[in-house]
Amino acid sequence: MLRSGNKAKQVTDRSGFTLIELLVVVAIIAILVAIGITAFNSARTNAIVARDKAILDDLSKALGQYNVATGSYPTPDYLNAHVNGTFENILSAYIPSGLPDDRQINYWVDDTGQNFCLVMPFSAETGVQGNCNGANQTLGTCIFVSTPDPSDRYCIQSQL
């Protein structure tokens, strides 16, 4: 804007933000959102892994109680023939809260009925890499427990 007079002066009124200032603010917000999403996903993954471990721990304890009551662990064939292959039906007295239906759990018992192996993938999207039938049935060892870095699954074997 020009004023009349001997000298022409340009008056600049500064109001609002410049485009550069707005872009800097938007970039900072985007970085903070990205950090927040990463932290949230990490916490969510840790919670899922903790839940999966708790499920197998509960199932392992229930199998231990079943063993004390009956003298051996239920065989997978027994589960398939008598209770439609579900742990929940045969172990309902030992797992009052029940098991989630959306989880794949592989179960194996050795020839003596005194050792078991449980394997569960950490998430419903990933499958178990192999299964408990690959365990050493003679020695009663769970091959997955000795895996150095089972990053995609959680395994438990009997402690007897």
FINU-929668 format. One record per residue: z, y, x of N, C-alpha, C in turn; chain; residue number from 1. Coordinates in nm, 2 decimals. Layout:
BEGIN
n_up  n_north  n_east  ca_up  ca_north  ca_east  c_up  c_north  c_east  chain  resi
Z  Y  X  Z  Y  X  Z  Y  X  A  NUM $
...
END
This chain:
BEGIN
n_up  n_north  n_east  ca_up  ca_north  ca_east  c_up  c_north  c_east  chain  resi
0.00  -0.12  0.08  0.00  0.00  0.00  0.00  0.12  0.09  A  1 $
-0.08  0.22  0.06  -0.09  0.34  0.14  -0.02  0.46  0.07  A  2 $
0.05  0.54  0.14  0.11  0.66  0.08  0.03  0.78  0.13  A  3 $
0.03  0.88  0.04  -0.04  1.00  0.07  0.05  1.09  0.16  A  4 $
-0.01  1.16  0.24  0.06  1.25  0.33  -0.02  1.27  0.46  A  5 $
0.05  1.33  0.56  -0.02  1.36  0.68  -0.05  1.23  0.75  A  6 $
0.04  1.14  0.75  0.02  1.01  0.82  0.01  0.90  0.72  A  7 $
-0.08  0.82  0.73  -0.09  0.70  0.64  0.00  0.59  0.69  A  8 $
0.09  0.55  0.61  0.18  0.45  0.64  0.16  0.33  0.55  A  9 $
0.17  0.21  0.62  0.16  0.09  0.54  0.30  0.04  0.51  A  10 $
0.33  0.03  0.39  0.46  -0.02  0.35  0.45  -0.17  0.32  A  11 $
0.53  -0.25  0.38  0.53  -0.39  0.35  0.66  -0.43  0.29  A  12 $
0.66  -0.48  0.17  0.77  -0.54  0.11  0.77  -0.69  0.13  A  13 $
0.88  -0.74  0.18  0.88  -0.88  0.20  0.97  -0.95  0.10  A  14 $
0.91  -1.03  0.01  0.99  -1.10  -0.09  0.93  -1.24  -0.09  A  15 $
1.02  -1.34  -0.11  0.98  -1.48  -0.11  0.97  -1.54  0.03  A  16 $
0.92  -1.66  0.03  0.91  -1.74  0.16  0.76  -1.75  0.20  A  17 $
0.74  -1.76  0.33  0.61  -1.78  0.38  0.57  -1.93  0.36  A  18 $
0.44  -1.95  0.37  0.39  -2.09  0.36  0.45  -2.18  0.47  A  19 $
0.46  -2.13  0.59  0.52  -2.21  0.70  0.66  -2.24  0.67  A  20 $
0.74  -2.15  0.62  0.88  -2.18  0.59  0.89  -2.29  0.48  A  21 $
0.81  -2.28  0.38  0.81  -2.38  0.28  0.77  -2.52  0.33  A  22 $
0.67  -2.53  0.42  0.63  -2.65  0.48  0.74  -2.71  0.56  A  23 $
0.81  -2.63  0.64  0.92  -2.68  0.72  1.03  -2.74  0.63  A  24 $
1.06  -2.68  0.52  1.17  -2.73  0.43  1.12  -2.86  0.37  A  25 $
1.00  -2.87  0.33  0.95  -2.99  0.27  0.95  -3.10  0.37  A  26 $
0.91  -3.07  0.49  0.91  -3.18  0.60  1.05  -3.23  0.63  A  27 $
1.15  -3.14  0.63  1.29  -3.18  0.65  1.34  -3.26  0.54  A  28 $
1.30  -3.23  0.41  1.34  -3.31  0.30  1.28  -3.45  0.31  A  29 $
1.15  -3.45  0.34  1.08  -3.58  0.35  1.15  -3.67  0.46  A  30 $
1.19  -3.62  0.57  1.26  -3.69  0.68  1.39  -3.75  0.63  A  31 $
1.47  -3.66  0.56  1.60  -3.71  0.51  1.58  -3.82  0.40  A  32 $
1.48  -3.81  0.32  1.45  -3.91  0.22  1.42  -4.04  0.29  A  33 $
1.33  -4.04  0.39  1.29  -4.16  0.46  1.42  -4.22  0.52  A  34 $
1.50  -4.15  0.58  1.63  -4.20  0.64  1.71  -4.26  0.54  A  35 $
1.73  -4.20  0.42  1.81  -4.25  0.31  1.75  -4.38  0.26  A  36 $
1.62  -4.39  0.24  1.56  -4.51  0.19  1.58  -4.63  0.29  A  37 $
1.57  -4.60  0.41  1.59  -4.70  0.52  1.73  -4.75  0.51  A  38 $
1.82  -4.66  0.51  1.97  -4.70  0.50  2.00  -4.78  0.38  A  39 $
1.94  -4.74  0.26  1.96  -4.81  0.14  1.91  -4.95  0.14  A  40 $
1.79  -4.97  0.19  1.73  -5.10  0.20  1.80  -5.19  0.30  A  41 $
1.85  -5.14  0.40  1.93  -5.22  0.50  2.06  -5.26  0.43  A  42 $
2.13  -5.17  0.36  2.25  -5.21  0.29  2.22  -5.31  0.18  A  43 $
2.11  -5.30  0.11  2.07  -5.39  0.00  2.05  -5.53  0.06  A  44 $
1.98  -5.54  0.18  1.95  -5.67  0.24  2.08  -5.73  0.29  A  45 $
2.17  -5.65  0.34  2.30  -5.71  0.39  2.38  -5.76  0.27  A  46 $
2.37  -5.69  0.16  2.45  -5.74  0.04  2.39  -5.87  -0.02  A  47 $
2.26  -5.88  -0.01  2.19  -6.01  -0.06  2.23  -6.12  0.03  A  48 $
2.23  -6.10  0.16  2.27  -6.20  0.26  2.41  -6.24  0.24  A  49 $
2.50  -6.15  0.22  2.64  -6.18  0.19  2.66  -6.26  0.07  A  50 $
2.58  -6.22  -0.04  2.59  -6.30  -0.16  2.54  -6.44  -0.14  A  51 $
2.43  -6.46  -0.07  2.38  -6.59  -0.05  2.48  -6.68  0.03  A  52 $
2.54  -6.62  0.13  2.64  -6.69  0.21  2.76  -6.73  0.12  A  53 $
2.80  -6.64  0.04  2.91  -6.67  -0.05  2.88  -6.79  -0.15  A  54 $
2.75  -6.79  -0.20  2.71  -6.90  -0.29  2.72  -7.03  -0.21  A  55 $
2.67  -7.04  -0.09  2.67  -7.17  -0.02  2.82  -7.20  0.02  A  56 $
2.90  -7.10  0.05  3.04  -7.13  0.09  3.11  -7.19  -0.04  A  57 $
3.09  -7.13  -0.15  3.15  -7.19  -0.28  3.10  -7.33  -0.30  A  58 $
2.97  -7.35  -0.29  2.91  -7.48  -0.31  2.97  -7.58  -0.21  A  59 $
2.98  -7.54  -0.09  3.04  -7.63  0.02  3.18  -7.67  -0.02  A  60 $
3.26  -7.57  -0.06  3.40  -7.60  -0.10  3.40  -7.69  -0.22  A  61 $
3.31  -7.67  -0.32  3.31  -7.76  -0.44  3.27  -7.90  -0.40  A  62 $
3.17  -7.91  -0.30  3.14  -8.05  -0.26  3.25  -8.11  -0.18  A  63 $
3.33  -8.04  -0.11  3.45  -8.09  -0.04  3.55  -8.14  -0.14  A  64 $
3.57  -8.07  -0.25  3.67  -8.11  -0.35  3.61  -8.24  -0.42  A  65 $
3.48  -8.24  -0.45  3.42  -8.36  -0.51  3.44  -8.48  -0.42  A  66 $
3.42  -8.46  -0.29  3.44  -8.57  -0.19  3.59  -8.62  -0.19  A  67 $
3.68  -8.53  -0.20  3.82  -8.57  -0.20  3.85  -8.65  -0.33  A  68 $
3.79  -8.61  -0.44  3.81  -8.68  -0.57  3.74  -8.81  -0.58  A  69 $
3.62  -8.83  -0.52  3.54  -8.95  -0.54  3.53  -9.03  -0.42  A  70 $
3.56  -8.98  -0.30  3.54  -9.05  -0.18  3.41  -9.03  -0.11  A  71 $
3.31  -8.97  -0.17  3.19  -8.94  -0.10  3.12  -8.82  -0.17  A  72 $
3.02  -8.77  -0.10  2.94  -8.66  -0.16  2.84  -8.71  -0.26  A  73 $
2.80  -8.64  -0.36  2.69  -8.69  -0.45  2.56  -8.69  -0.37  A  74 $
2.48  -8.80  -0.39  2.35  -8.81  -0.33  2.25  -8.73  -0.41  A  75 $
2.15  -8.68  -0.34  2.04  -8.61  -0.41  1.98  -8.70  -0.52  A  76 $
1.97  -8.83  -0.50  1.91  -8.93  -0.60  2.01  -8.93  -0.72  A  77 $
2.14  -8.93  -0.69  2.23  -8.94  -0.80  2.22  -8.81  -0.89  A  78 $
2.21  -8.70  -0.82  2.19  -8.57  -0.89  2.07  -8.57  -0.98  A  79 $
1.96  -8.62  -0.92  1.83  -8.62  -0.99  1.84  -8.72  -1.11  A  80 $
1.90  -8.84  -1.09  1.90  -8.94  -1.20  2.00  -8.91  -1.31  A  81 $
2.11  -8.85  -1.28  2.22  -8.83  -1.37  2.24  -8.69  -1.43  A  82 $
2.21  -8.59  -1.35  2.24  -8.46  -1.40  2.12  -8.36  -1.39  A  83 $
2.00  -8.42  -1.40  1.88  -8.33  -1.40  1.87  -8.25  -1.27  A  84 $
1.92  -8.30  -1.16  1.91  -8.24  -1.03  1.98  -8.11  -1.01  A  85 $
2.08  -8.08  -1.09  2.15  -7.95  -1.07  2.29  -7.98  -1.02  A  86 $
2.33  -7.90  -0.93  2.47  -7.90  -0.88  2.57  -7.86  -0.98  A  87 $
2.53  -7.76  -1.06  2.62  -7.70  -1.16  2.68  -7.80  -1.26  A  88 $
2.59  -7.90  -1.30  2.64  -8.00  -1.40  2.74  -8.09  -1.34  A  89 $
2.72  -8.14  -1.22  2.81  -8.24  -1.16  2.93  -8.17  -1.10  A  90 $
2.92  -8.05  -1.06  3.03  -7.98  -0.99  3.09  -7.87  -1.07  A  91 $
3.07  -7.87  -1.20  3.12  -7.76  -1.29  3.27  -7.75  -1.29  A  92 $
3.34  -7.86  -1.27  3.49  -7.86  -1.26  3.53  -7.78  -1.13  A  93 $
3.45  -7.78  -1.03  3.48  -7.73  -0.90  3.43  -7.59  -0.88  A  94 $
3.33  -7.55  -0.96  3.27  -7.41  -0.95  3.28  -7.35  -1.09  A  95 $
3.39  -7.29  -1.12  3.41  -7.24  -1.26  3.31  -7.12  -1.29  A  96 $
3.27  -7.04  -1.19  3.18  -6.93  -1.22  3.04  -6.97  -1.23  A  97 $
3.01  -7.09  -1.19  2.87  -7.14  -1.19  2.79  -7.09  -1.07  A  98 $
2.66  -7.13  -1.07  2.57  -7.09  -0.96  2.46  -7.01  -1.02  A  99 $
2.40  -6.92  -0.95  2.29  -6.84  -1.00  2.16  -6.93  -1.02  A  100 $
2.08  -6.91  -1.12  1.97  -7.00  -1.15  1.85  -6.96  -1.06  A  101 $
1.85  -6.84  -1.00  1.73  -6.79  -0.93  1.73  -6.83  -0.78  A  102 $
1.82  -6.92  -0.73  1.83  -6.95  -0.59  1.78  -7.09  -0.57  A  103 $
1.70  -7.11  -0.46  1.66  -7.24  -0.42  1.76  -7.29  -0.31  A  104 $
1.81  -7.41  -0.34  1.91  -7.47  -0.24  1.86  -7.61  -0.21  A  105 $
1.84  -7.64  -0.09  1.81  -7.77  -0.04  1.94  -7.84  0.00  A  106 $
1.95  -7.97  -0.05  2.07  -8.04  -0.03  2.04  -8.18  0.03  A  107 $
2.11  -8.22  0.13  2.09  -8.35  0.19  2.22  -8.42  0.22  A  108 $
2.23  -8.55  0.20  2.35  -8.63  0.23  2.31  -8.74  0.32  A  109 $
2.39  -8.78  0.43  2.35  -8.88  0.52  2.37  -9.02  0.45  A  110 $
2.33  -9.13  0.52  2.34  -9.26  0.47  2.48  -9.31  0.43  A  111 $
2.58  -9.25  0.50  2.72  -9.30  0.47  2.78  -9.22  0.35  A  112 $
2.71  -9.11  0.31  2.77  -9.03  0.20  2.88  -8.94  0.24  A  113 $
2.90  -8.93  0.37  3.02  -8.86  0.42  2.98  -8.72  0.49  A  114 $
2.85  -8.69  0.50  2.81  -8.57  0.56  2.70  -8.51  0.48  A  115 $
2.70  -8.38  0.46  2.60  -8.31  0.38  2.54  -8.19  0.46  A  116 $
2.43  -8.14  0.41  2.37  -8.02  0.47  2.31  -7.94  0.35  A  117 $
2.34  -7.81  0.35  2.29  -7.72  0.25  2.21  -7.61  0.32  A  118 $
2.09  -7.58  0.27  2.01  -7.48  0.32  1.96  -7.39  0.21  A  119 $
1.97  -7.26  0.23  1.92  -7.17  0.13  1.85  -7.05  0.20  A  120 $
1.73  -7.01  0.15  1.66  -6.90  0.21  1.74  -6.77  0.18  A  121 $
1.74  -6.67  0.26  1.81  -6.55  0.24  1.77  -6.47  0.12  A  122 $
1.64  -6.48  0.08  1.59  -6.41  -0.04  1.50  -6.50  -0.12  A  123 $
1.49  -6.47  -0.25  1.41  -6.56  -0.34  1.26  -6.55  -0.30  A  124 $
1.22  -6.45  -0.23  1.08  -6.44  -0.19  1.04  -6.53  -0.07  A  125 $
1.14  -6.56  0.02  1.10  -6.65  0.13  1.14  -6.79  0.10  A  126 $
1.06  -6.88  0.14  1.09  -7.02  0.12  1.17  -7.08  0.24  A  127 $
1.23  -7.19  0.22  1.30  -7.26  0.32  1.20  -7.31  0.42  A  128 $
1.22  -7.28  0.55  1.13  -7.33  0.65  1.17  -7.47  0.69  A  129 $
1.11  -7.57  0.62  1.15  -7.71  0.63  1.25  -7.74  0.52  A  130 $
1.31  -7.85  0.53  1.41  -7.88  0.43  1.51  -7.98  0.49  A  131 $
1.62  -8.01  0.41  1.73  -8.09  0.47  1.68  -8.23  0.49  A  132 $
1.58  -8.28  0.43  1.53  -8.42  0.45  1.49  -8.44  0.60  A  133 $
1.47  -8.33  0.67  1.43  -8.34  0.81  1.55  -8.36  0.90  A  134 $
1.67  -8.37  0.84  1.79  -8.38  0.91  1.80  -8.52  0.97  A  135 $
1.89  -8.54  1.07  1.91  -8.67  1.13  2.00  -8.75  1.04  A  136 $
1.95  -8.84  0.96  2.03  -8.91  0.86  2.13  -9.01  0.93  A  137 $
2.09  -9.06  1.05  2.18  -9.16  1.11  2.30  -9.09  1.17  A  138 $
2.28  -8.98  1.24  2.39  -8.90  1.30  2.46  -8.81  1.20  A  139 $
2.40  -8.78  1.09  2.46  -8.69  0.99  2.46  -8.55  1.04  A  140 $
2.37  -8.51  1.11  2.36  -8.37  1.16  2.26  -8.29  1.08  A  141 $
2.29  -8.16  1.06  2.20  -8.07  0.99  2.12  -8.00  1.10  A  142 $
1.99  -8.02  1.11  1.91  -7.96  1.22  1.91  -7.81  1.21  A  143 $
1.93  -7.76  1.09  1.92  -7.61  1.07  2.04  -7.54  1.12  A  144 $
2.16  -7.61  1.13  2.28  -7.54  1.18  2.26  -7.51  1.32  A  145 $
2.19  -7.60  1.40  2.18  -7.58  1.54  2.06  -7.48  1.58  A  146 $
1.98  -7.44  1.48  1.88  -7.34  1.51  1.93  -7.21  1.57  A  147 $
1.88  -7.17  1.68  1.94  -7.05  1.75  1.94  -6.93  1.66  A  148 $
1.84  -6.90  1.59  1.83  -6.77  1.52  1.78  -6.80  1.38  A  149 $
1.86  -6.85  1.29  1.81  -6.88  1.15  1.80  -6.75  1.07  A  150 $
1.71  -6.66  1.10  1.71  -6.53  1.04  1.65  -6.53  0.89  A  151 $
1.60  -6.65  0.85  1.54  -6.65  0.72  1.62  -6.75  0.63  A  152 $
1.73  -6.81  0.68  1.80  -6.90  0.59  1.94  -6.91  0.64  A  153 $
2.03  -6.97  0.55  2.17  -6.99  0.58  2.20  -7.13  0.56  A  154 $
2.26  -7.20  0.65  2.29  -7.34  0.65  2.44  -7.37  0.66  A  155 $
2.48  -7.47  0.59  2.62  -7.52  0.60  2.61  -7.67  0.61  A  156 $
2.69  -7.73  0.69  2.71  -7.88  0.69  2.85  -7.91  0.67  A  157 $
2.88  -8.04  0.63  3.01  -8.08  0.61  3.10  -8.08  0.73  A  158 $
3.22  -8.06  0.71  3.32  -8.04  0.83  3.40  -8.17  0.85  A  159 $
3.37  -8.28  0.79  3.45  -8.40  0.80  3.43  -8.47  0.93  A  160 $
END
